[in-house]
Amino acid sequence: MRLKVGILAVLLTLGFAAAACRSSGIDVTVQNNAPVPIRNLEVDYPGAAFGATVIAPGKSYWYHIKPSSDGDISLSFETETGKTFREKGPSVQVGGRGKVVLIVEQDARQQWRMRSQTLTYR
């Protein structure tokens, strides 16, 4: 009986510790809503960067970041014509927690644009 109580106490302690230790960081998703693939994607943020070789139309790429200073996210990629598309996105803060979705679109005139959706946690 003592063994069961001891095991239960350890499990409860670990459970509370895991719930209390939610790490800071921001989940960034790049969503390709264009009819063509995004190639050589790079997302820069304060202190680092991440990227993907290709994101197919209708697909997305997710990455967890921990900015080392306050600043802006920026996105760049190679278009189907070989030109580089660059755009500045939302700001992020050190110790921030939340989600950012960078939505990449191309209109009927083949003009690229990015919009973002941000959800921050306290």
Secondary structure, 3 states (H helix, E strand, C coil): CHHHHHHHHHHHHHHHHHHHCCCCEEEEEEEECCCCCEEEEEEEECCEEEEEEEECCCCEEEEEECCCCCEEEEEEEECCCCCEEEEEEEEECCCCEEEEEEEEEECCCCCEEEEEEEEECC
